[in-house]
Amino acid sequence: MRHFFESKHNQNLLYRTGQIDSHGRVIDYEKNKSKLHILEREFKEAERVEEKRQQEEREMRHRVQRKRFNELERAKKAEILERLKAERDLSNEIINTLKMSATGGFDAKASLTKKTNGSTASSRQSREGFFITDGQR
């Protein structure tokens, strides 16, 4: 029996499985039970810490992705709003042009606001000269 347990192959196997120490002495689990229990607790604690770190990392990535998504949505909504404003301004310009052409170039409402409110007169002046025939009047 002694030759079997002293062989190099069996010594390596017993050492890897934790049944003997590096000097070939048999390890008594009853004597080292408290040490093993402490090691097991440390391993469990290390696993919990690692899992918590991974969870925090996942949450941080989720927050960053959510923030990017919200920024993209905000930009998309702002772009849509600008497009709608531009379409509304164009529609108002077309309507004003049609009114002007239907009344023969005289817009009573515009002429009244021109006299009473200087700010609309400046916006009206910026629109003058839009058509080639506007400068001839």
TILUM-426098 format. One line per 3 residues: number of its first residue (from 1); their letters; for each residue z, x, y of N, C-alpha, C, CB. Coordinates in steps of 0.2 Angstrom, whole numbers. Glycine has a CB too. Layout:
N
NUM> a> Z X Y Z X Y Z X Y Z X Y | ... $
This chain:
137
1> mrh> 0 4 -6 0 0 0 0 4 6 6 -5 0 | 4 10 6 4 14 12 -3 17 14 9 20 10 | -7 19 9 -13 21 11 -18 16 14 -17 24 4 $
4> ffe> -17 9 12 -21 4 15 -19 3 22 -19 -3 11 | -12 3 24 -10 2 31 -11 8 35 -3 -1 31 | -11 14 32 -12 20 36 -19 22 38 -9 25 33 $
7> skh> -24 18 35 -31 19 36 -33 18 43 -36 15 31 | -37 22 46 -39 21 53 -42 14 55 -44 27 55 | -46 12 51 -49 5 52 -44 0 52 -54 3 46 $
10> nqn> -39 0 47 -34 -5 47 -29 -4 53 -30 -5 41 | -28 2 55 -23 3 61 -26 1 67 -22 11 61 | -33 1 68 -36 -1 74 -36 -9 74 -44 1 74 $
13> lly> -37 -12 68 -37 -19 68 -30 -22 70 -39 -21 61 | -25 -19 67 -18 -21 68 -16 -20 76 -13 -17 64 | -18 -14 78 -17 -13 86 -21 -18 90 -19 -6 87 $
16> rtg> -27 -20 88 -31 -25 93 -27 -32 92 -38 -25 90 | -25 -33 87 -22 -40 86 -15 -40 88 -22 -42 78 | -12 -34 90 -5 -34 93 0 -34 88 -4 -40 98 $
19> qid> -1 -32 82 4 -32 77 8 -25 77 1 -33 70 | 5 -20 80 8 -13 80 6 -10 87 5 -8 75 | 11 -5 89 10 -2 96 5 4 95 16 0 99 $
22> shg> 4 8 100 -1 13 100 2 19 96 -2 16 107 | 8 19 94 11 24 90 11 22 83 18 26 92 | 9 16 81 9 14 74 15 10 72 8 19 70 $
25> rvi> 20 9 76 26 5 75 25 -2 75 32 7 79 | 28 -6 70 27 -13 70 31 -16 76 30 -16 63 | 27 -21 79 30 -25 85 34 -31 82 25 -27 90 $
28> dye> 40 -31 84 45 -37 82 44 -42 88 52 -35 81 | 41 -48 86 40 -53 91 46 -57 93 35 -59 88 | 51 -57 89 58 -60 91 61 -56 96 62 -61 85 $
31> knk> 61 -49 96 64 -45 101 60 -45 108 64 -38 98 | 54 -46 107 49 -46 113 47 -53 116 43 -41 112 | 51 -58 113 49 -65 115 49 -66 122 53 -70 111 $
34> skl> 54 -64 126 55 -65 133 49 -61 137 62 -62 135 | 48 -55 135 42 -52 138 36 -55 137 42 -44 135 | 34 -58 131 28 -61 130 28 -68 134 27 -63 123 $
37> hil> 34 -71 135 34 -77 139 33 -76 146 41 -81 138 | 35 -70 149 34 -69 156 27 -67 157 38 -62 158 | 24 -64 152 16 -62 153 12 -69 152 14 -57 147 $
40> ere> 14 -73 148 10 -79 148 11 -83 154 13 -84 142 | 17 -83 157 18 -87 163 14 -84 169 25 -87 165 | 14 -77 169 10 -74 174 2 -75 173 11 -66 174 $
43> fke> 0 -75 167 -7 -77 166 -9 -84 168 -9 -76 158 | -4 -89 167 -5 -96 169 -5 -96 176 0 -100 166 | -1 -93 180 0 -93 187 -7 -90 190 6 -89 189 $
46> aer> -9 -84 187 -16 -81 189 -21 -86 189 -17 -75 186 | -22 -90 183 -27 -95 182 -26 -100 187 -26 -98 175 | -20 -103 189 -19 -108 194 -22 -105 201 -12 -110 194 $
49> vee> -20 -99 202 -22 -96 209 -30 -96 209 -19 -89 210 | -33 -94 204 -40 -93 204 -43 -100 204 -42 -89 198 | -41 -105 201 -43 -111 201 -43 -114 208 -40 -116 196 $
52> krq> -37 -113 211 -36 -116 218 -41 -112 223 -28 -114 220 | -42 -106 222 -46 -102 227 -54 -105 226 -46 -95 225 | -55 -106 220 -62 -109 218 -63 -116 221 -64 -110 211 $
55> qee> -57 -120 221 -57 -127 224 -58 -127 231 -51 -131 222 | -54 -122 235 -55 -121 242 -62 -119 244 -50 -116 244 | -65 -115 240 -72 -112 241 -77 -118 241 -74 -107 237 $
58> rem> -76 -122 236 -80 -128 235 -80 -133 241 -79 -132 228 | -73 -134 243 -72 -138 249 -75 -136 255 -65 -140 250 | -75 -129 256 -77 -126 262 -85 -127 262 -75 -118 262 $
61> rhr> -88 -125 256 -95 -126 256 -97 -133 257 -98 -124 249 | -94 -138 255 -95 -145 256 -95 -147 263 -90 -150 252 | -89 -144 267 -89 -145 274 -94 -142 278 -82 -142 276 $
64> vqr> -96 -136 276 -102 -133 279 -108 -137 278 -103 -126 277 | -110 -139 272 -116 -143 271 -115 -150 275 -116 -145 263 | -110 -153 275 -109 -160 278 -110 -159 286 -102 -163 277 $
67> krf> -108 -153 289 -109 -152 296 -116 -151 297 -105 -145 298 | -120 -147 293 -127 -146 294 -131 -152 293 -129 -141 289 | -129 -156 289 -132 -163 288 -131 -167 294 -129 -166 282 $
70> nel> -125 -167 297 -124 -171 303 -127 -169 309 -116 -171 304 | -128 -162 309 -132 -159 315 -139 -161 314 -131 -152 315 | -142 -161 308 -149 -163 307 -150 -170 309 -151 -161 300 $
73> era> -145 -174 307 -146 -182 308 -145 -183 316 -140 -185 305 | -141 -179 319 -140 -180 326 -147 -178 330 -134 -176 329 | -150 -172 328 -156 -170 331 -162 -175 329 -158 -163 328 $
76> kka> -162 -178 323 -167 -183 321 -166 -189 326 -166 -184 314 | -160 -191 327 -159 -197 331 -161 -196 338 -152 -200 330 | -159 -190 341 -161 -188 348 -169 -188 348 -158 -181 349 $
79> eil> -172 -185 343 -179 -185 344 -182 -192 344 -182 -181 338 | -180 -196 339 -182 -203 339 -181 -207 346 -179 -207 334 | -175 -206 349 -173 -209 355 -178 -206 361 -166 -207 357 $
82> erl> -179 -200 361 -184 -197 366 -191 -200 365 -184 -189 365 | -193 -201 359 -200 -204 357 -200 -211 360 -201 -203 350 | -195 -215 358 -194 -222 361 -194 -222 368 -188 -225 358 $
85> kae> -191 -218 372 -191 -218 379 -198 -216 382 -186 -213 382 | -201 -211 379 -208 -210 381 -213 -215 380 -210 -203 377 | -212 -219 374 -216 -225 373 -215 -230 378 -215 -227 366 $
88> rdl> -208 -231 379 -206 -237 384 -209 -235 391 -199 -237 385 | -209 -229 393 -211 -227 400 -219 -228 400 -210 -219 401 | -222 -226 395 -230 -227 394 -231 -234 395 -232 -224 388 $
91> sne> -228 -238 391 -229 -246 391 -228 -248 398 -224 -249 386 | -222 -246 401 -221 -248 408 -227 -246 413 -215 -246 411 | -229 -240 412 -235 -238 416 -241 -242 415 -236 -230 415 $
94> iin> -242 -244 409 -248 -248 407 -248 -255 410 -249 -248 400 | -242 -257 410 -241 -264 412 -241 -264 420 -233 -267 411 | -238 -259 423 -239 -258 431 -246 -258 433 -235 -253 433 $
97> tlk> -250 -254 429 -257 -253 430 -261 -259 430 -260 -247 426 | -260 -263 424 -263 -269 423 -261 -274 429 -261 -272 416 | -255 -274 431 -253 -279 436 -257 -277 443 -245 -278 437 $
100> msa> -257 -270 444 -260 -268 450 -268 -270 450 -260 -260 451 | -271 -269 444 -278 -271 444 -279 -278 444 -281 -268 437 | -274 -282 442 -275 -290 442 -274 -292 449 -270 -293 437 $
103> tgg> -270 -289 453 -269 -291 460 -273 -288 465 -261 -290 462 | -278 -284 463 -282 -281 467 -279 -275 471 -285 -285 473 | -274 -272 468 -271 -266 471 -265 -267 475 -276 -262 475 $
106> fda> -263 -273 475 -257 -275 479 -252 -277 475 -259 -280 485 | -246 -274 475 -240 -276 471 -235 -277 476 -238 -270 466 | -233 -284 477 -228 -286 482 -221 -283 480 -228 -294 482 $
109> kas> -220 -284 474 -213 -281 472 -212 -274 473 -212 -283 464 | -217 -270 472 -217 -263 473 -217 -261 481 -223 -259 470 | -221 -265 485 -221 -264 492 -214 -266 495 -226 -268 495 $
112> ltk> -211 -271 492 -204 -273 495 -199 -268 493 -202 -280 492 | -199 -265 487 -194 -260 485 -196 -253 488 -194 -259 477 | -202 -252 490 -204 -246 494 -200 -246 501 -211 -246 494 $
115> ktn> -200 -252 504 -197 -253 510 -189 -252 510 -199 -259 514 | -187 -255 505 -179 -256 504 -176 -250 501 -177 -262 501 | -179 -247 496 -176 -242 492 -181 -235 492 -175 -244 485 $
118> gst> -178 -230 495 -182 -224 495 -183 -220 489 -179 -219 500 | -179 -221 484 -179 -218 478 -185 -221 473 -173 -218 474 | -186 -227 474 -192 -230 470 -198 -228 473 -191 -237 469 $
121> ass> -198 -227 480 -204 -225 483 -206 -218 481 -203 -225 491 | -201 -213 480 -203 -207 478 -206 -207 471 -197 -202 478 | -203 -211 466 -206 -211 460 -212 -215 460 -201 -215 455 $
124> rqs> -214 -219 465 -220 -222 465 -225 -217 468 -220 -228 470 | -223 -213 472 -228 -208 475 -229 -203 469 -224 -204 481 | -225 -201 465 -226 -197 460 -232 -200 455 -220 -195 456 $
127> reg> -232 -206 455 -237 -209 450 -244 -210 454 -234 -216 448 | -244 -210 461 -250 -211 464 -255 -205 463 -249 -211 472 | -261 -206 463 -266 -201 461 -267 -201 453 -264 -195 464 $
130> ffi> -264 -205 450 -265 -205 442 -272 -207 441 -260 -210 439 | -275 -212 444 -282 -214 443 -286 -211 449 -283 -221 443 | -293 -210 448 -297 -207 453 -298 -211 459 -304 -205 450 $
133> tdg> -298 -218 458 -299 -222 463 -292 -223 467 -301 -229 461 | -287 -221 465 -280 -222 469 -281 -218 476 -274 -219 465 | -284 -212 476 -284 -209 482 -289 -212 487 -286 -201 481 $
136> qr> -293 -216 486 -298 -219 490 -295 -225 494 -304 -221 486 | -290 -228 492 -287 -234 496 -284 -232 502 -282 -237 491 $
